[in-house]
Every structure is written in C-alpha cells, then in structure tokens.
Amino acid sequence: MSFVKSIAVSLVIASASVGARAEQAPPKPAEAHVPLRNLNEMIEKARADLATRLHGKVAEITVAGWKSVNLPARVLHCEVTQGDEGEATVPGYRIVLVFRARDYTYHSDTHTVTACPRIEAS
C-alpha cells in the first residue's frame, strides 16, 4: 500500500472513531436563561419564610447559593420531584439557604417561593 493510501485509510478510520464517540455522548441540557430582575426579592422571600417556619431571625439565614433553572411548574412548587417528559417548563431559581448549619432548598418561579422539600412550621 502506498504512503498516501495508508494516510487516507488512517484518516477515514480516525474520523469514523470520532463520529462514533460523538454519537454516544449524551446531549448537554440547555442552560436556563432566567431574568435576574426578581432574584433578590425571591431570596428575601425565601429567607423570611424560613425564619418564620423555624422561629429564627432573617439575619441568621445566609444564602449558600442559587441557580437559574427551567423546571415544570409542579416541580417548582414542590408537588412532584420530577416532571413528565415533554412537560412545559417555567423559568425560575433554585435557592439554597443555611440556618444553624443546615441547608434548606427553595424553588422560585420568579413570583413565589416554595421550600422543597416542604418545611412544616413548628
């Protein structure tokens, strides 16, 4: 086999190998694009709700982090843990708060906040 043919065969095999690996990789989920205009308000609502439920002070509750999400409304309102395939999504936030060394997660649809899992007022 000539040098040119062996290079051509090597390139064909290499490109087939790369193509096979690309097909096996799972698709990346789309990044959530949520407007930040209500984020601070939703964080403050979540902090106030947690303080009320746990008989603490808002000043004792810190924000560990937040993330923009697109989730089904039922998931954002903590009615279910996972939506159905093809279910419409709503832009919102996942907010993690800390109170007395314990993390609490809140979901927001940019208008309301819900502790998830739910926290019963004591």
Beta strands, then each sheet from edge to edge (+ up, - down):
strand 1: 62-71
strand 2: 90-99
strand 3: 102-108
strand 4: 113-115
sheet 1: 1+ 2- 3+ 4-
end
